Amino acid sequence: MSKYKIAKYKITDTDIDKKLIGKQVTVEKVKANGGPGSDGGRKPSKQRKAPAWFIEFRDEQREFNKQQLEFNKSIREDLNRVIKLNNLKH
């Protein structure tokens, strides 16, 4: 006895072999072999949560990067102001 579901069907149309029309066939639904693009019949696993220390580290890095961008922006503005006040050329 197969562990797969078995069903019987009657062929009503085919592009391959016209002799098959009207014949009864037995088909089985089988699991994928695990090839490319196939999950092998497995359910998708739940996404794992990152550890708390990693989340804290990531948030600190984001804050640091935001502060660096603000600092760089203020330096550029100050430099542009000095250039403009002293009528300097870039």
Backbone hydrogen bonds in HBPLUS format (Angstrom, degrees):
<---DONOR---> <-ACCEPTOR-->    atom                        ^
c    i                          cat <-CA-CA->   ^        H-A-AA   ^      H-
h    n   atom  resd res      DA  || num        DHA   H-A  angle D-A-AA Bond
n    s   type  num  typ     dist DA aas  dist angle  dist       angle   num
A0029-LYS N   A0005-LYS O   3.15 MM  24  5.72 157.2  2.21 154.9 161.9     1
A0007-ALA N   A0027-VAL O   2.97 MM  20  5.56 165.0  2.00 160.7 164.9     2
A0027-VAL N   A0007-ALA O   2.89 MM  20  5.56 169.7  1.90 170.4 173.2     3
A0009-TYR N   A0025-VAL O   2.90 MM  16  5.47 164.7  1.92 160.2 165.4     4
A0025-VAL N   A0009-TYR O   2.83 MM  16  5.47 169.2  1.84 167.0 170.6     5
A0011-ILE N   A0023-LYS O   3.16 MM  12  5.92 166.6  2.18 170.7 170.7     6
A0022-GLY N   A0011-ILE O   2.90 MM  11  5.48 175.4  1.90 150.7 152.1     7
A0020-LEU N   A0017-ASP O   3.09 MM   3  5.84 165.9  2.11 120.8 125.1     8
A0021-ILE N   A0018-LYS O   3.39 MM   3  5.75 160.3  2.43 107.6 112.6     9
A0023-LYS N   A0020-LEU O   3.04 MM   3  5.49 163.5  2.07 134.1 137.1    10
A0038-SER N   A0035-GLY O   3.04 MM   3  5.41 152.0  2.12 137.8 135.6    11
A0042-ARG N   A0039-ASP O   3.23 MM   3  5.71 168.2  2.24 115.9 119.1    12
A0054-PHE N   A0051-PRO O   3.09 MM   3  5.45 125.7  2.40 104.9 118.1    13
A0055-ILE N   A0051-PRO O   3.17 MM   4  6.55 158.5  2.22 153.9 160.1    14
A0056-GLU N   A0052-ALA O   2.97 MM   4  6.19 162.1  2.00 154.0 158.7    15
A0057-PHE N   A0053-TRP O   2.97 MM   4  6.10 157.3  2.02 141.1 147.5    16
A0058-ARG N   A0054-PHE O   2.86 MM   4  6.06 161.5  1.89 151.2 156.0    17
A0059-ASP N   A0055-ILE O   2.96 MM   4  6.17 158.7  2.01 147.8 153.4    18
A0060-GLU N   A0056-GLU O   2.96 MM   4  6.20 154.3  2.03 147.9 155.0    19
A0061-GLN N   A0057-PHE O   2.95 MM   4  6.21 155.0  2.02 149.1 156.0    20
A0062-ARG N   A0058-ARG O   2.99 MM   4  6.27 154.9  2.05 147.9 154.5    21
A0063-GLU N   A0059-ASP O   3.01 MM   4  6.25 159.4  2.05 146.8 152.1    22
A0064-PHE N   A0060-GLU O   2.89 MM   4  6.09 159.1  1.94 149.6 155.5    23
A0065-ASN N   A0061-GLN O   2.90 MM   4  6.10 162.7  1.93 150.4 154.8    24
A0066-LYS N   A0062-ARG O   2.94 MM   4  6.15 152.7  2.02 145.9 153.5    25
A0067-GLN N   A0063-GLU O   2.97 MM   4  6.25 155.8  2.03 148.6 154.7    26
A0068-GLN N   A0064-PHE O   2.92 MM   4  6.19 154.9  1.98 150.4 157.7    27
A0069-LEU N   A0065-ASN O   3.00 MM   4  6.23 155.9  2.06 146.8 152.6    28
A0070-GLU N   A0066-LYS O   3.08 MM   4  6.36 157.3  2.13 146.8 152.7    29
A0071-PHE N   A0067-GLN O   2.94 MM   4  6.14 158.1  1.98 149.3 155.4    30
A0072-ASN N   A0068-GLN O   2.90 MM   4  6.11 166.1  1.92 152.8 156.3    31
A0073-LYS N   A0069-LEU O   2.96 MM   4  6.09 153.1  2.03 143.9 151.5    32
A0074-SER N   A0070-GLU O   2.99 MM   4  6.24 157.3  2.04 147.6 153.2    33
A0075-ILE N   A0071-PHE O   2.96 MM   4  6.23 154.4  2.03 151.6 158.8    34
A0076-ARG N   A0072-ASN O   3.02 MM   4  6.24 160.3  2.06 147.5 152.3    35
A0077-GLU N   A0073-LYS O   2.98 MM   4  6.24 158.4  2.03 148.2 154.3    36
A0078-ASP N   A0074-SER O   2.93 MM   4  6.12 158.4  1.98 146.5 152.3    37
A0079-LEU N   A0075-ILE O   2.92 MM   4  6.12 161.3  1.95 151.0 156.1    38
A0080-ASN N   A0076-ARG O   2.87 MM   4  6.07 160.4  1.91 149.8 155.3    39
A0081-ARG N   A0077-GLU O   2.95 MM   4  6.13 151.1  2.04 144.3 152.3    40
A0082-VAL N   A0078-ASP O   2.99 MM   4  6.27 155.8  2.05 149.7 155.6    41
A0083-ILE N   A0079-LEU O   2.96 MM   4  6.20 161.9  2.00 151.3 156.3    42
A0084-LYS N   A0080-ASN O   2.94 MM   4  6.10 159.0  1.98 145.5 151.3    43
A0085-LEU N   A0081-ARG O   2.89 MM   4  6.07 162.7  1.92 150.6 155.3    44
A0086-ASN N   A0082-VAL O   3.05 MM   4  6.09 152.4  2.13 146.7 153.2    45
A0088-LEU N   A0083-ILE O   2.96 MM   5  4.97 164.2  1.98 149.4 151.4    46
A0087-ASN N   A0084-LYS O   3.30 MM   3  5.11 161.6  2.34  99.8 104.6    47
